[in-house]
Every structure is written in C-alpha cells, then in structure tokens.
Amino acid sequence: MKIGLVCKYFLSSKGGLERDTMMLAEELAKRDHEVHVFCYRGEHRAGVTVHPVPMIPFASPAKNISFAIMASHRCSTVKLDVVQSMERIWSQDIYRTSDSINPIQMETKYPNRIIRSLKAAGPRRQALSLLDRRIFHKGGAKLILAISNLVKEQIMTHYRVPEEKIVVIYNSVDTTRFNPFLADSFKGEMRKELAIKPGEKVILFMGNNYKLKGLPLLLEALTRIKDRSFVLVVAGTDLTDPYRHFANQHHIGGQVRFIGHYEYPERLYAAADIFLFPSHGDTFGNVCLEAMACGVPVIVSRTAGASEIIDHGLNGYVLRTGESEELAARIKESTNPENHAIMSGEAARKAAEFTIDRHMDQLFALYERIRELKDRERQ
C-alpha cells in the first residue's frame, strides 16, 4: 500500500507523538509498504519519503491553520491509498487523536467557567475548534483512530460522532527496549547515578507539564508519608522552582530529585520501584506502558487513557478520588515487598500483550476499511 503519514515534526529529538510516528513509518517500511511522511521539519529514515510542508512558524492560530491546509494539499499531490494524520489537518482518511479534543483541553486547563469562556474566544482556541469541527462534523476524516476508550467517549459526547466511525487501538511498546531483563541489568548502575541509598524506594515521575501531569498532587501525597526512605525522581522539562519551594517548605526537599530531560527512559525505569502518572487528563500515556514493560507497577489517575490497561490491585492502581490521601495509601501498598514482587511480574506480563505486531495488525485492518470505503465511494 501507498501510505501517507502527517506530523508537524518527524524528528527523533521530539516527544512521544513524534517518536510514535517515526516508529510507525519504520514498521510500515519494514513490511514493504511505500511510506510518505508530510511534515514541517523531518529527518531521513530508510524506506521513507519525506515531503516538506510549509507552515507559518509563529502565532499558534496561523501555525495550526496553515499546516492543516498545506499538509492536506501536499497529500493530494501524491496518489495514496491511505492518509493517516497525527495532527488536525483539513482532509485525511484517518485522524489519530494524538491529544485531547479542544473542549477537554479547555476544561482541564481552565476549571473556572468564566475564564474558560474568555479563553475560548481567543484566536488559538477558535482555530482548534474550527479544525475539530471540520474533522468530526464536516467530513474532514473518514474514520477516527482513538488511542483509548476515554478519548472515544469524549468525542462521542462533545461532537456526537457515531460510534461506528471511531476505532480504538491502544499504543504498542517496544519490548526489545523496554523489558524487565534489560531493566535489571541497568538497576545497580542507575541507582548509583541517582545517589539512591540501599533500602530507599524510588518513585518515578516523568512529564513535561508538571501541573497537568499531577506533580503537585504527588508532592502533597509524599508529605503524608512519614517514611523518609521514599525518594521521588522527577524527570522532564518544566519550571522547577515552585515545586522545589513546596518540597523544602514541607520538609521533603531531601527526598525529591529533579533531573530534567533524560534521553534514555528505560534506564530510569530500571531504577524505579513504582511509576506515578496522576495526570489531570491524558489521551493515553505511553510512559505507563513503558514502565510496566520494565516490570514497574504503575499508579495512574482515571482521567488518563492508560488507566484502561491497569488491572487495579494486580499490576498497578487506578486512583478513584484524585485525593492525596488515596495516592499516599497506594504508594505504600504498591511498595510493600510482598505486593511489589507480584505486581512487578504482572505489570510486565500485561505490557507484553501490547506488541508492535499486534498494533500493526489492528492498523492494517483499519486501512482495509478505508480502502473499502473509497471503493464504495467510487461506485
């Protein structure tokens, strides 16, 4: 098949969305498909043809609208069987919901209704709303690929999209990179690098938007645990001063390590006893699947799509209330030596189900649906 993928940045130095797109392009090329990537900036990959897409690089509304229109135009100049976009563009066969729909973003970021209404009237939100309506209401996409049932329900609730038009395919995990055997080989080295003392228990938090990902809740929970053997390792890029101040003010500063961006997350999982993802809203959360694949139990909020792959109490915990008391209790339960040994094994077993081959099989079934829809349209 001739397959087009759309992503603003096809760069290995970028985040989860970009890495997902690169992995997908490489997997498609390995299976002898003709792969075309349409992006503003990209890098070479074997078997992949990269098409540059012009975009106004400043002012968010202009950037989003210009890329949406120009990417659609560029795709139309190549005869493709399927166009799958990871971004909001004007016309695509499959729109993959890489981030939350606009109404959910607004509710999460601006809980106050008055502020939310004012922000919704701004040019950036108007541009995103226009593109969402185009995709979900105006035929901008033939099918929607949701990466969790959470996202599927949100789209159906806010945009009244028919259920049969939305397909849920969970993300996959590279178990050659993320697995308990490799993690064990890194464990001693990484705990030494992070200055973890014998007997200390490592809580790992990873994300680039600390507030959205739930770091304030995690710090508050840590103040409720009187056991000083817990060490919180915070990885990711964001302002740290407010969180350092809170930690010092509540006498847990010595238990919190801010390490910034870390290029090899598999090494961090190796040092961790548990992984925390108390996000206020996330379409999925690949980091949860990666941590589980390394044999690290996960505690996740129910407002993250990754909560759907957690068997509560078996390979991790799903937070029911979002209160710091509950989180503190779950941290202690999951690091109990007897519980931890069982949960670690179960986490790795669960993650092993989400293979790249399984993901690709599900994706090809979706591509075949697109071909059938196009055939019917031509008749």
C-alpha positions in Angstrom: 0.0 0.0 0.0 1.0 3.6 -0.5 0.5 5.2 2.9 0.8 8.9 3.9 1.6 9.9 7.5 1.2 13.5 8.7 3.0 15.0 11.6 4.4 18.5 12.1 7.8 17.3 13.3 9.2 14.0 12.1 12.2 14.2 14.4 13.7 11.7 16.9 14.6 14.6 19.2 10.9 15.5 19.8 8.3 13.9 22.1 6.0 10.9 22.3 3.8 11.8 19.2 6.9 12.2 17.0 8.5 9.0 18.2 5.3 7.1 17.6 5.1 8.5 14.1 8.7 7.5 13.4 8.2 4.0 14.7 5.1 3.6 12.6 6.8 4.8 9.5 9.7 2.4 10.1 7.4 -0.5 10.8 5.4 0.2 7.6 8.6 0.4 5.6 9.8 -2.9 7.0 6.6 -4.5 5.8 7.4 -3.3 2.2 4.8 -0.5 2.1 5.5 2.7 0.3 5.7 5.3 3.1 5.3 9.1 2.6 5.7 11.5 5.5 4.4 15.0 5.3 5.9 17.3 7.9 7.2 20.8 8.5 10.5 19.5 9.6 11.8 16.0 9.3 14.8 13.7 9.1 15.7 10.9 6.8 14.6 7.3 7.6 15.3 4.3 5.4 12.4 3.4 3.2 10.5 6.7 4.0 10.0 9.6 1.6 9.8 12.9 3.5 7.7 15.7 1.9 8.3 19.2 3.4 5.1 21.1 4.3 5.3 24.9 4.5 3.8 26.4 7.7 3.7 29.8 9.3 6.1 29.0 12.2 4.8 31.7 14.7 1.5 32.6 16.2 -0.4 29.4 17.1 -3.6 30.0 15.1 -1.7 30.8 11.9 0.6 27.8 12.5 -2.2 25.4 13.0 -4.4 26.6 10.2 -1.6 27.0 7.7 -0.3 23.5 8.4 -3.8 22.0 8.2 -4.4 23.4 4.8 -0.9 22.9 3.3 -0.5 19.4 4.6 -3.8 18.4 3.0 -2.8 20.0 -0.3 0.6 18.2 -0.3 -1.1 14.9 0.4 -3.4 15.4 -2.5 -0.4 15.7 -4.9 0.6 12.1 -4.2 -1.6 9.2 -5.2 -2.0 7.4 -1.8 -4.1 4.5 -0.7 -4.4 5.9 2.9 -3.6 9.2 4.6 -3.3 8.9 8.4 -2.8 12.2 10.2 -1.5 12.6 13.8 -2.3 16.3 13.5 -5.5 18.3 12.8 -5.5 18.8 9.1 -8.2 19.8 6.7 -8.7 16.5 5.0 -7.5 13.0 5.9 -8.7 9.4 5.7 -7.8 8.6 9.4 -7.4 11.2 12.1 -5.4 9.7 15.0 -6.3 11.6 18.3 -2.8 12.4 19.5 -4.0 15.0 22.0 -7.3 15.8 23.7 -10.1 17.4 21.8 -10.4 21.1 22.3 -13.3 21.1 24.9 -11.5 18.7 27.1 -8.3 20.7 26.9 -10.2 23.8 28.0 -12.0 22.0 30.9 -8.6 20.7 32.1 -6.6 23.9 31.8 -9.3 26.4 32.8 -11.6 24.9 35.5 -13.2 28.3 36.1 -16.1 28.7 33.7 -15.7 32.5 33.2 -12.0 32.2 32.4 -12.7 29.3 30.2 -15.3 31.2 28.2 -12.9 34.1 27.7 -10.1 31.9 26.6 -12.4 30.0 24.2 -13.0 33.3 22.4 -9.2 33.7 21.7 -7.7 33.1 18.2 -5.8 29.9 19.2 -8.9 28.1 20.6 -11.0 29.3 17.8 -8.6 27.8 15.3 -8.5 24.5 17.1 -12.3 24.5 17.4 -12.6 25.1 13.7 -10.4 22.2 12.9 -12.1 19.9 15.4 -15.5 20.7 13.8 -14.1 20.1 10.3 -12.7 16.7 11.3 -15.7 15.5 13.4 -18.7 17.2 11.7 -17.7 18.3 8.2 -16.2 15.1 6.7 -12.6 16.0 7.3 -11.9 12.4 8.3 -13.5 9.1 7.1 -12.6 7.3 10.4 -11.3 8.4 13.8 -8.5 6.4 15.5 -8.8 6.9 19.2 -5.9 5.7 21.4 -8.2 4.9 24.4 -11.9 4.4 25.1 -11.7 7.6 27.2 -11.0 9.6 24.1 -13.7 7.7 22.2 -16.3 8.6 24.8 -15.2 12.3 24.9 -15.5 12.6 21.1 -18.9 11.0 21.1 -20.1 13.2 24.0 -18.9 16.5 22.7 -19.2 16.0 18.9 -21.9 13.4 18.6 -19.7 11.3 16.3 -21.3 7.9 15.6 -19.7 5.1 17.5 -19.0 3.0 14.3 -16.8 5.8 13.0 -14.4 5.6 15.9 -11.9 2.8 16.3 -9.9 2.3 19.5 -6.4 1.0 19.0 -4.1 1.2 22.0 -0.5 2.1 21.6 2.2 -0.5 21.5 5.5 -0.8 23.4 8.9 -1.8 22.1 9.7 -4.8 24.3 13.2 -5.1 22.9 14.0 -1.7 24.5 11.6 -1.9 27.5 11.7 -5.2 29.3 12.5 -6.4 32.9 15.6 -8.3 31.9 17.3 -5.2 30.4 16.0 -3.1 33.3 17.6 -5.5 35.8 21.0 -5.0 34.0 20.7 -1.2 34.5 19.4 -1.2 38.0 22.5 -1.0 40.1 24.2 1.5 37.8 21.2 3.8 37.6 20.5 3.8 41.4 24.2 4.7 41.9 23.9 7.5 39.3 20.8 8.9 41.1 22.5 8.6 44.5 19.9 6.1 45.8 20.9 4.5 49.1 20.4 0.9 50.0 16.8 0.4 51.3 15.5 3.6 49.7 12.3 3.2 47.5 12.2 5.2 44.2 9.0 6.8 43.0 9.5 7.9 39.3 7.5 10.7 37.8 8.1 11.7 34.2 6.5 14.5 32.1 7.0 18.0 30.5 4.0 19.7 32.1 4.3 19.1 35.8 1.0 20.7 36.8 -1.1 18.8 34.2 0.7 15.5 34.9 -0.1 15.8 38.6 3.2 16.6 40.3 1.5 18.9 42.9 -0.7 16.0 44.0 2.3 13.7 44.2 4.3 16.1 46.3 1.3 16.5 48.6 1.0 12.8 48.9 4.7 12.5 49.8 4.2 14.9 52.7 1.6 12.5 54.1 4.0 9.5 54.0 6.2 9.8 57.1 8.6 7.2 55.8 11.8 9.0 54.7 13.0 6.1 52.7 10.9 7.2 49.7 12.8 9.2 47.1 10.9 10.9 44.3 12.8 11.3 41.0 11.2 13.9 38.7 12.2 13.7 35.0 11.1 16.1 32.3 11.3 19.7 31.3 9.4 22.4 33.2 9.9 25.1 35.7 11.1 23.5 39.0 11.3 26.5 41.4 7.6 26.3 42.6 7.9 22.6 43.3 11.3 22.9 45.0 9.9 25.6 47.2 6.9 23.4 48.2 9.2 20.4 48.9 11.5 22.5 51.1 8.7 24.2 52.9 7.2 20.8 53.8 10.5 19.3 54.8 10.7 16.7 51.9 13.3 18.6 49.8 15.9 16.0 50.5 13.6 13.3 49.1 13.0 14.9 45.8 15.4 14.9 42.8 14.8 17.0 39.7 16.9 15.6 36.9 15.5 17.4 33.9 15.2 15.7 30.5 16.7 12.2 30.4 17.3 10.7 26.9 17.1 7.1 27.9 13.9 6.5 29.9 14.4 2.7 30.0 17.3 3.4 32.4 15.1 5.5 34.7 12.5 2.7 34.8 15.3 0.4 35.9 15.9 2.5 39.0 12.3 2.8 39.9 10.2 0.8 42.3 6.9 2.4 41.2 5.9 4.8 38.4 3.4 7.6 39.1 1.1 9.2 36.5 -1.6 11.1 38.4 -2.4 13.2 35.3 -5.4 15.5 35.2 -6.1 14.5 31.6 -4.2 12.4 29.1 -5.4 10.6 26.0 -3.2 7.6 26.9 0.3 8.0 28.5 2.9 5.8 26.7 5.2 6.2 29.7 2.8 3.9 31.7 3.1 1.1 29.2 6.9 1.5 29.0 7.2 1.4 32.8 5.0 -1.7 33.0 7.1 -3.4 30.3 10.1 -2.9 32.5 8.3 -4.6 35.4 7.5 -1.4 37.3 3.9 -1.2 38.8 2.0 2.0 37.8 -0.3 4.2 39.8 -2.4 6.3 37.4 -5.4 8.6 37.5 -8.7 7.5 36.0 -8.5 10.6 33.7 -5.6 9.1 31.7 -6.3 6.6 28.9 -3.6 4.3 30.3 -5.9 3.6 33.2 -7.7 1.2 30.9 -4.8 -1.2 30.7 -4.4 -1.4 34.5 -5.8 -4.3 36.4 -6.5 -2.5 39.7 -4.6 -4.1 42.6 -2.9 -6.6 40.3 -0.3 -4.7 38.2 -1.0 -1.2 39.5 -3.6 1.1 40.8 -6.2 3.4 39.3 -6.8 6.4 41.5 -10.5 6.8 42.2 -10.7 10.1 44.0 -7.7 12.1 43.0 -7.0 12.9 46.6 -3.5 12.9 48.1 -4.6 10.6 51.0 -5.6 7.9 48.5 -2.4 8.4 46.5 -0.2 8.1 49.7 -2.0 4.9 50.6 -1.5 3.4 47.1 2.2 4.3 47.2 2.7 2.4 50.5 0.6 -0.6 49.3 2.5 -0.9 46.0 5.9 -0.8 47.6 5.1 -3.4 50.3 7.7 -6.1 49.5 5.2 -8.9 49.1 2.8 -6.9 46.9 5.6 -5.3 44.9 7.1 -8.6 43.7 3.7 -9.9 42.4 2.8 -6.5 40.9 6.1 -6.2 39.0 5.7 -9.5 37.3 2.1 -8.9 36.4 2.9 -5.4 35.0 5.5 -6.9 32.7 3.1 -9.7 31.6 0.3 -7.2 30.9 2.6 -4.9 28.8 3.9 -7.8 26.8 0.4 -8.1 25.2 0.8 -4.7 23.5 3.3 -5.7 20.9 4.1 -3.8 17.7 2.9 -6.7 15.6 -0.5 -6.7 17.3 -0.7 -2.9 16.8 0.2 -3.2 13.1 -2.3 -5.9 12.5 -5.1 -3.7 14.0 -3.9 -0.8 12.0 -3.9 -2.7 8.7 -7.5 -3.8 9.4 -8.3 -0.1 9.7 -6.5 0.7 6.4 -8.5 -2.1 4.7 -11.7 -0.4 5.9 -10.6 2.8 4.3 -9.9 1.1 1.0 -13.4 -0.5 1.1 -15.0 2.9 1.9 -13.1 4.5 -1.0 -14.2 1.7 -3.3 -17.8 2.2 -2.4 -17.5 6.0 -2.9 -16.1 5.4 -6.5 -19.0 3.1 -7.4 
